[in-house]
Every structure is written in structure tokens, then in C-alpha cells.
Amino acid sequence: GAGVSQSPRYKVAKRGQDVALRCDPISGHVSLFWYQQALGQGPEFLTYFQNEAQLDKSGLPSDRFFAERPEGSVSTLKIQRTQQEDSAVYLCASTYRWGPGGELFFGEGSRLTVL
Amino acid sequence: QQQVKQSPQSLIVQKGGISIINCAYENTAFDYFPWYQQFPGKGPALLIAIRPDVSEKKEGRFTISFNKSAKQFSLHIMDSQPGDSATYFCAASTLSAGAQKLVFGQGTRLTINP
């Protein structure tokens, strides 16, 4: 089947605009993660869902960042009042397994550029 | 804070040579150590992973060596090929809220010259 799908692939926003990034995980995957990858850096954890429950949001950089997964499938990462430092690739990943050892499957990411 | 340190930042190897990338970690609670490969414009993909109860794991041309006492682990790519040219990330994790939450290194850009 299809892999993790993210949209849009590229988004340019003016500073202060709100953006929404969508993630369609692999069907049946109960766990979903969001990571932020700055240019030339490794991905950094933002938040994690098990089904519709957001169990860890410790990596969200500010209260301008909000994530949801209302039906336990598609997830949306919303960034309000974007700032230049929000420019990065936002990666979504999912795994079929809750707990240790589940391989994370990453999407291709949404590249956000804030002008 | 930087919990996983990766070196070198970039590496150039001749075709057929051995590529070696090193990582060091601080948190002794980490219990899962994967390596990811990322091509430009793509998401990271799992290459190979190890748990701290073994010192080495080999899958084809890829080997992880793990030194628990030194808190270090490394990736060896034997017979390196131009198709191996990519960015490689080490990572470490422990269970948090039921999830294997990964902490990534800064990445190594590997170039294999033909």
C-alpha cells in the first residue's frame, strides 16, 4: 500500500500567517509522530499520538503550534502567526505498533518557508 | 541539549571503500539505536537498528558496532557504492508515554566517488 503522505509538499507563508500541514499515515498505523527538521540538521521530535490521543507534546516549540488527530487517522499540524524561525521541513511518521521496536515510516515532509 | 552527537559532519569515500560514521550518547536510559538514511527531498528511512544487549549487528553491507560502556555506536558501510551517497542519521530512544521517541544526531553527508 501507499506510504505516509504529506501535503502540501511546499508552503510559502508570510510572517504572521497561519498554516496547516496534513499527514495521512499508513492505513492501520496507530502511532503518529511529528518531527521538525531544520536545514542541515537532524529531525527533532514535536509531538506523538496514539490513535486520537495526543500523549506527548513536549517538543512543540511554543503555543503557536497545535496538532490534532480527531479520528485517529489523518493528522494536522497547525502553526499560528508564523515566524521566520518556523522555516523547516515538517516530517510525519507512523508505526503500526505501540511500544518498543516498531519501525517508524516517514513521509517526504512539508517544507515551510516563512518570509 | 544535544543528547546524541554524530561525526563526521561530511565524509567522502571512494567506491569500494569502507564508510564509518560515529555517534555518542549521554542518556543511559536509551535502549534502541537505529540508523536512518535520507536522500534529498525524501523522508528518513530505517537502515538498521540495534539494542544494547548485543555489540554488533550486520545486515548485508551495513554493520552497527555498539559499545555500551563507552556510550558509543557506529555504522560501517562495506564496499561503499555511489548509490549509498545520502545523509545518514544515528538516533537513540527510550519508551516515553508508550512510544519509542527518537532523538537524532546532526547527520553525516556521505559522498561515494565512483
Interface residues (C-beta under 8 A of the other chain):
Chain A: V4 S31 F33 G40 Q41 G42 P43 E44 F45 Y48 Q50 L55 D56 L91 A93 T95 W98 G99 P100 G101 G102 E103 L104 F106 G107 E108 G109
Chain B: V4 Q6 D31 Y32 G41 K42 G43 P44 A45 L46 F89 A91 L95 S96 A97 G98 A99 Q100 K101 L102 V103 F104 G105 Q106 G107
